[in-house]
């Protein structure tokens, strides 16, 4: 394919990512309230005025309206365009690494669901079972397809189901009230998809991210060591990093040891 062709494709994937990102915002807002995500137009959460389609264009409408509702001028959260941009960038990264494959499609679903989970957990400290179920079903389909095509051994995902969730569960027994059931279920479902190595790396990275932020918040007096942070957003970030860059990280690590030994 020519470079012009691939540029168009990049733009197309980016725009598609923004549009799905816009739908993710609807999910983040409506799922915790128990509202339907398939019907109903978007409206301003403050004045409830309907948002016309031409002011509901991802990112651009936000910039055009300078982050305020056209009707009541209430400030619109920067989270909305941030979610859209993040989803679009993640889709581009998936495409860059995995191309147009079934694997890429499953990962796009996983990453988008992880964005919803991270933001709902951040706001409400819950991880809805329905979202974890989507990841689990994707994991089952993925494992079956990868096994049939001979790309992966069948037990890689099966071990992944337990390799991060079980240590997390055991940690939860010792460290009371620290680890939610949602976190454990998330790591089980994502482990089926990512395989046992990458899900362990996800857990490790998630813990590092959480520690860094906690330390940062204590230093800048935004929190004390007793402040409870939801773990879900960090786990989600860990899973995304591990799936995108984990294999290169593990290879570099192995090379390093081969070099010094
Ligand atoms: Zn409004």
Boltz pocket constraint, residues with backbone or C-beta under 6 A from the ligand:
constraints:
  - pocket:
      binder: B
      contacts: [[A, 44], [A, 45], [A, 46], [A, 47], [A, 48], [A, 49], [A, 69], [A, 70], [A, 71], [A, 72], [A, 73], [A, 74]]
      max_distance: 6.0
